[in-house]
Every structure is written in structure tokens, then in C-alpha cells.
Amino acid sequence: MNIAIIGAGALGSVIGFHLAAGSNVILIDLWAEHVHAINSGGLRCLIDNKERVVTLSATTDPSSVEPVEVALITVKAAQTA
């Protein structure tokens, strides 16, 4: 399944991390440094005191994303106004 997560902060990143185990996930966020870090070294999470890394794509350009079956919006309410 192809999934886009709009907002790669704490919530979007951890959801993307777990969904990437069985789906094609792309994170969309405005924070260019974070997007670059994900694309360069993967997304890192600490689980059971062990660092785990998954490889997935991230972008700052929503128009570059191919069609997906599911899109999750994980931004703060104030960012939707």
C-alpha cells in the first residue's frame, strides 16, 4: 500500500516508521533539514532501548508525490488554518 504522511514531526514520523514495515511510505514536511536527514540516513526510532532505522522517502514538495491509497495528516491544528 502507498501511504503519504503529511507532517513528519513526532507523531507523523513514528507512525511512518511503523507503517514502513509493510507499506511504501512517503513523509511530507516543510522542515528541509529533517527531510534531508531522513533521505540521507533513514528514519531512526528508539524502541526498547535500541535504535532502529527504516529507509523511507521524504519530501518538502507535495506535488512530487505519486498518487497514494492513504494520506494521513499529522500536523498541529493551528497549522491547518
Chimera marker file (.cmm) of the C-alpha trace (Angstrom):
<marker_set name="trace">
<marker id="1" x="0.000" y="0.000" z="0.000" r="1" g="1" b="0" radius="0.5"/>
<marker id="2" x="1.223" y="3.509" z="-0.786" r="1" g="1" b="0" radius="0.5"/>
<marker id="3" x="0.837" y="5.912" z="2.134" r="1" g="1" b="0" radius="0.5"/>
<marker id="4" x="1.635" y="9.625" z="2.391" r="1" g="1" b="0" radius="0.5"/>
<marker id="5" x="2.035" y="11.232" z="5.790" r="1" g="1" b="0" radius="0.5"/>
<marker id="6" x="1.686" y="14.997" z="5.773" r="1" g="1" b="0" radius="0.5"/>
<marker id="7" x="3.613" y="16.299" z="8.750" r="1" g="1" b="0" radius="0.5"/>
<marker id="8" x="6.800" y="14.472" z="9.732" r="1" g="1" b="0" radius="0.5"/>
<marker id="9" x="7.043" y="15.702" z="13.298" r="1" g="1" b="0" radius="0.5"/>
<marker id="10" x="6.980" y="13.407" z="16.319" r="1" g="1" b="0" radius="0.5"/>
<marker id="11" x="3.611" y="11.809" z="15.544" r="1" g="1" b="0" radius="0.5"/>
<marker id="12" x="3.958" y="11.565" z="11.757" r="1" g="1" b="0" radius="0.5"/>
<marker id="13" x="7.476" y="10.194" z="11.997" r="1" g="1" b="0" radius="0.5"/>
<marker id="14" x="6.655" y="7.438" z="14.477" r="1" g="1" b="0" radius="0.5"/>
<marker id="15" x="3.551" y="6.411" z="12.516" r="1" g="1" b="0" radius="0.5"/>
<marker id="16" x="5.585" y="6.398" z="9.308" r="1" g="1" b="0" radius="0.5"/>
<marker id="17" x="8.326" y="4.384" z="10.998" r="1" g="1" b="0" radius="0.5"/>
<marker id="18" x="5.915" y="1.604" z="11.938" r="1" g="1" b="0" radius="0.5"/>
<marker id="19" x="3.894" y="1.644" z="8.701" r="1" g="1" b="0" radius="0.5"/>
<marker id="20" x="7.093" y="1.386" z="6.633" r="1" g="1" b="0" radius="0.5"/>
<marker id="21" x="7.457" y="-2.224" z="7.807" r="1" g="1" b="0" radius="0.5"/>
<marker id="22" x="4.666" y="-3.286" z="5.453" r="1" g="1" b="0" radius="0.5"/>
<marker id="23" x="3.899" y="-0.352" z="3.186" r="1" g="1" b="0" radius="0.5"/>
<marker id="24" x="5.518" y="2.169" z="0.877" r="1" g="1" b="0" radius="0.5"/>
<marker id="25" x="5.544" y="5.353" z="2.979" r="1" g="1" b="0" radius="0.5"/>
<marker id="26" x="6.491" y="8.892" z="1.996" r="1" g="1" b="0" radius="0.5"/>
<marker id="27" x="6.713" y="11.691" z="4.543" r="1" g="1" b="0" radius="0.5"/>
<marker id="28" x="5.855" y="15.248" z="3.505" r="1" g="1" b="0" radius="0.5"/>
<marker id="29" x="7.125" y="18.120" z="5.634" r="1" g="1" b="0" radius="0.5"/>
<marker id="30" x="8.309" y="21.718" z="5.294" r="1" g="1" b="0" radius="0.5"/>
<marker id="31" x="11.370" y="21.222" z="7.529" r="1" g="1" b="0" radius="0.5"/>
<marker id="32" x="14.042" y="20.754" z="4.852" r="1" g="1" b="0" radius="0.5"/>
<marker id="33" x="16.810" y="19.685" z="7.258" r="1" g="1" b="0" radius="0.5"/>
<marker id="34" x="14.636" y="16.908" z="8.703" r="1" g="1" b="0" radius="0.5"/>
<marker id="35" x="13.604" y="15.729" z="5.231" r="1" g="1" b="0" radius="0.5"/>
<marker id="36" x="17.255" y="15.682" z="4.135" r="1" g="1" b="0" radius="0.5"/>
<marker id="37" x="18.276" y="13.706" z="7.237" r="1" g="1" b="0" radius="0.5"/>
<marker id="38" x="15.557" y="11.096" z="6.596" r="1" g="1" b="0" radius="0.5"/>
<marker id="39" x="16.525" y="10.756" z="2.948" r="1" g="1" b="0" radius="0.5"/>
<marker id="40" x="20.236" y="10.545" z="3.818" r="1" g="1" b="0" radius="0.5"/>
<marker id="41" x="20.284" y="8.232" z="6.812" r="1" g="1" b="0" radius="0.5"/>
<marker id="42" x="16.817" y="6.791" z="7.233" r="1" g="1" b="0" radius="0.5"/>
<marker id="43" x="14.314" y="7.421" z="9.985" r="1" g="1" b="0" radius="0.5"/>
<marker id="44" x="15.620" y="6.486" z="13.425" r="1" g="1" b="0" radius="0.5"/>
<marker id="45" x="13.498" y="5.490" z="16.414" r="1" g="1" b="0" radius="0.5"/>
<marker id="46" x="14.453" y="4.243" z="19.850" r="1" g="1" b="0" radius="0.5"/>
<marker id="47" x="12.436" y="1.105" z="20.644" r="1" g="1" b="0" radius="0.5"/>
<marker id="48" x="13.108" y="-0.997" z="23.756" r="1" g="1" b="0" radius="0.5"/>
<marker id="49" x="16.316" y="0.997" z="24.301" r="1" g="1" b="0" radius="0.5"/>
<marker id="50" x="17.611" y="0.018" z="20.862" r="1" g="1" b="0" radius="0.5"/>
<marker id="51" x="17.993" y="2.397" z="17.948" r="1" g="1" b="0" radius="0.5"/>
<marker id="52" x="16.165" y="1.119" z="14.884" r="1" g="1" b="0" radius="0.5"/>
<marker id="53" x="16.375" y="2.604" z="11.398" r="1" g="1" b="0" radius="0.5"/>
<marker id="54" x="13.955" y="2.278" z="8.486" r="1" g="1" b="0" radius="0.5"/>
<marker id="55" x="14.505" y="3.547" z="4.987" r="1" g="1" b="0" radius="0.5"/>
<marker id="56" x="11.690" y="5.584" z="3.513" r="1" g="1" b="0" radius="0.5"/>
<marker id="57" x="11.297" y="8.672" z="1.374" r="1" g="1" b="0" radius="0.5"/>
<marker id="58" x="10.612" y="12.210" z="2.491" r="1" g="1" b="0" radius="0.5"/>
<marker id="59" x="9.959" y="15.411" z="0.562" r="1" g="1" b="0" radius="0.5"/>
<marker id="60" x="9.181" y="19.081" z="1.039" r="1" g="1" b="0" radius="0.5"/>
<marker id="61" x="7.267" y="19.162" z="-2.263" r="1" g="1" b="0" radius="0.5"/>
<marker id="62" x="3.786" y="17.594" z="-2.092" r="1" g="1" b="0" radius="0.5"/>
<marker id="63" x="3.348" y="17.950" z="-5.865" r="1" g="1" b="0" radius="0.5"/>
<marker id="64" x="6.188" y="15.456" z="-6.391" r="1" g="1" b="0" radius="0.5"/>
<marker id="65" x="4.294" y="12.653" z="-4.640" r="1" g="1" b="0" radius="0.5"/>
<marker id="66" x="2.696" y="9.966" z="-6.788" r="1" g="1" b="0" radius="0.5"/>
<marker id="67" x="-0.949" y="9.050" z="-6.049" r="1" g="1" b="0" radius="0.5"/>
<marker id="68" x="-1.428" y="7.102" z="-2.803" r="1" g="1" b="0" radius="0.5"/>
<marker id="69" x="-4.163" y="4.923" z="-1.348" r="1" g="1" b="0" radius="0.5"/>
<marker id="70" x="-3.996" y="6.575" z="2.079" r="1" g="1" b="0" radius="0.5"/>
<marker id="71" x="-2.978" y="10.069" z="3.182" r="1" g="1" b="0" radius="0.5"/>
<marker id="72" x="-2.597" y="10.847" z="6.880" r="1" g="1" b="0" radius="0.5"/>
<marker id="73" x="-2.477" y="14.433" z="8.117" r="1" g="1" b="0" radius="0.5"/>
<marker id="74" x="-0.436" y="14.734" z="11.299" r="1" g="1" b="0" radius="0.5"/>
<marker id="75" x="0.081" y="18.466" z="11.688" r="1" g="1" b="0" radius="0.5"/>
<marker id="76" x="-0.957" y="20.633" z="14.607" r="1" g="1" b="0" radius="0.5"/>
<marker id="77" x="-4.436" y="22.140" z="14.341" r="1" g="1" b="0" radius="0.5"/>
<marker id="78" x="-3.007" y="25.664" z="14.202" r="1" g="1" b="0" radius="0.5"/>
<marker id="79" x="-1.143" y="24.744" z="11.007" r="1" g="1" b="0" radius="0.5"/>
<marker id="80" x="-4.370" y="23.955" z="9.151" r="1" g="1" b="0" radius="0.5"/>
<marker id="81" x="-5.849" y="27.453" z="9.271" r="1" g="1" b="0" radius="0.5"/>
<link id1="1" id2="2" r="1" g="1" b="0" radius="0.2"/>
<link id1="2" id2="3" r="1" g="1" b="0" radius="0.2"/>
<link id1="3" id2="4" r="1" g="1" b="0" radius="0.2"/>
<link id1="4" id2="5" r="1" g="1" b="0" radius="0.2"/>
<link id1="5" id2="6" r="1" g="1" b="0" radius="0.2"/>
<link id1="6" id2="7" r="1" g="1" b="0" radius="0.2"/>
<link id1="7" id2="8" r="1" g="1" b="0" radius="0.2"/>
<link id1="8" id2="9" r="1" g="1" b="0" radius="0.2"/>
<link id1="9" id2="10" r="1" g="1" b="0" radius="0.2"/>
<link id1="10" id2="11" r="1" g="1" b="0" radius="0.2"/>
<link id1="11" id2="12" r="1" g="1" b="0" radius="0.2"/>
<link id1="12" id2="13" r="1" g="1" b="0" radius="0.2"/>
<link id1="13" id2="14" r="1" g="1" b="0" radius="0.2"/>
<link id1="14" id2="15" r="1" g="1" b="0" radius="0.2"/>
<link id1="15" id2="16" r="1" g="1" b="0" radius="0.2"/>
<link id1="16" id2="17" r="1" g="1" b="0" radius="0.2"/>
<link id1="17" id2="18" r="1" g="1" b="0" radius="0.2"/>
<link id1="18" id2="19" r="1" g="1" b="0" radius="0.2"/>
<link id1="19" id2="20" r="1" g="1" b="0" radius="0.2"/>
<link id1="20" id2="21" r="1" g="1" b="0" radius="0.2"/>
<link id1="21" id2="22" r="1" g="1" b="0" radius="0.2"/>
<link id1="22" id2="23" r="1" g="1" b="0" radius="0.2"/>
<link id1="23" id2="24" r="1" g="1" b="0" radius="0.2"/>
<link id1="24" id2="25" r="1" g="1" b="0" radius="0.2"/>
<link id1="25" id2="26" r="1" g="1" b="0" radius="0.2"/>
<link id1="26" id2="27" r="1" g="1" b="0" radius="0.2"/>
<link id1="27" id2="28" r="1" g="1" b="0" radius="0.2"/>
<link id1="28" id2="29" r="1" g="1" b="0" radius="0.2"/>
<link id1="29" id2="30" r="1" g="1" b="0" radius="0.2"/>
<link id1="30" id2="31" r="1" g="1" b="0" radius="0.2"/>
<link id1="31" id2="32" r="1" g="1" b="0" radius="0.2"/>
<link id1="32" id2="33" r="1" g="1" b="0" radius="0.2"/>
<link id1="33" id2="34" r="1" g="1" b="0" radius="0.2"/>
<link id1="34" id2="35" r="1" g="1" b="0" radius="0.2"/>
<link id1="35" id2="36" r="1" g="1" b="0" radius="0.2"/>
<link id1="36" id2="37" r="1" g="1" b="0" radius="0.2"/>
<link id1="37" id2="38" r="1" g="1" b="0" radius="0.2"/>
<link id1="38" id2="39" r="1" g="1" b="0" radius="0.2"/>
<link id1="39" id2="40" r="1" g="1" b="0" radius="0.2"/>
<link id1="40" id2="41" r="1" g="1" b="0" radius="0.2"/>
<link id1="41" id2="42" r="1" g="1" b="0" radius="0.2"/>
<link id1="42" id2="43" r="1" g="1" b="0" radius="0.2"/>
<link id1="43" id2="44" r="1" g="1" b="0" radius="0.2"/>
<link id1="44" id2="45" r="1" g="1" b="0" radius="0.2"/>
<link id1="45" id2="46" r="1" g="1" b="0" radius="0.2"/>
<link id1="46" id2="47" r="1" g="1" b="0" radius="0.2"/>
<link id1="47" id2="48" r="1" g="1" b="0" radius="0.2"/>
<link id1="48" id2="49" r="1" g="1" b="0" radius="0.2"/>
<link id1="49" id2="50" r="1" g="1" b="0" radius="0.2"/>
<link id1="50" id2="51" r="1" g="1" b="0" radius="0.2"/>
<link id1="51" id2="52" r="1" g="1" b="0" radius="0.2"/>
<link id1="52" id2="53" r="1" g="1" b="0" radius="0.2"/>
<link id1="53" id2="54" r="1" g="1" b="0" radius="0.2"/>
<link id1="54" id2="55" r="1" g="1" b="0" radius="0.2"/>
<link id1="55" id2="56" r="1" g="1" b="0" radius="0.2"/>
<link id1="56" id2="57" r="1" g="1" b="0" radius="0.2"/>
<link id1="57" id2="58" r="1" g="1" b="0" radius="0.2"/>
<link id1="58" id2="59" r="1" g="1" b="0" radius="0.2"/>
<link id1="59" id2="60" r="1" g="1" b="0" radius="0.2"/>
<link id1="60" id2="61" r="1" g="1" b="0" radius="0.2"/>
<link id1="61" id2="62" r="1" g="1" b="0" radius="0.2"/>
<link id1="62" id2="63" r="1" g="1" b="0" radius="0.2"/>
<link id1="63" id2="64" r="1" g="1" b="0" radius="0.2"/>
<link id1="64" id2="65" r="1" g="1" b="0" radius="0.2"/>
<link id1="65" id2="66" r="1" g="1" b="0" radius="0.2"/>
<link id1="66" id2="67" r="1" g="1" b="0" radius="0.2"/>
<link id1="67" id2="68" r="1" g="1" b="0" radius="0.2"/>
<link id1="68" id2="69" r="1" g="1" b="0" radius="0.2"/>
<link id1="69" id2="70" r="1" g="1" b="0" radius="0.2"/>
<link id1="70" id2="71" r="1" g="1" b="0" radius="0.2"/>
<link id1="71" id2="72" r="1" g="1" b="0" radius="0.2"/>
<link id1="72" id2="73" r="1" g="1" b="0" radius="0.2"/>
<link id1="73" id2="74" r="1" g="1" b="0" radius="0.2"/>
<link id1="74" id2="75" r="1" g="1" b="0" radius="0.2"/>
<link id1="75" id2="76" r="1" g="1" b="0" radius="0.2"/>
<link id1="76" id2="77" r="1" g="1" b="0" radius="0.2"/>
<link id1="77" id2="78" r="1" g="1" b="0" radius="0.2"/>
<link id1="78" id2="79" r="1" g="1" b="0" radius="0.2"/>
<link id1="79" id2="80" r="1" g="1" b="0" radius="0.2"/>
<link id1="80" id2="81" r="1" g="1" b="0" radius="0.2"/>
</marker_set>
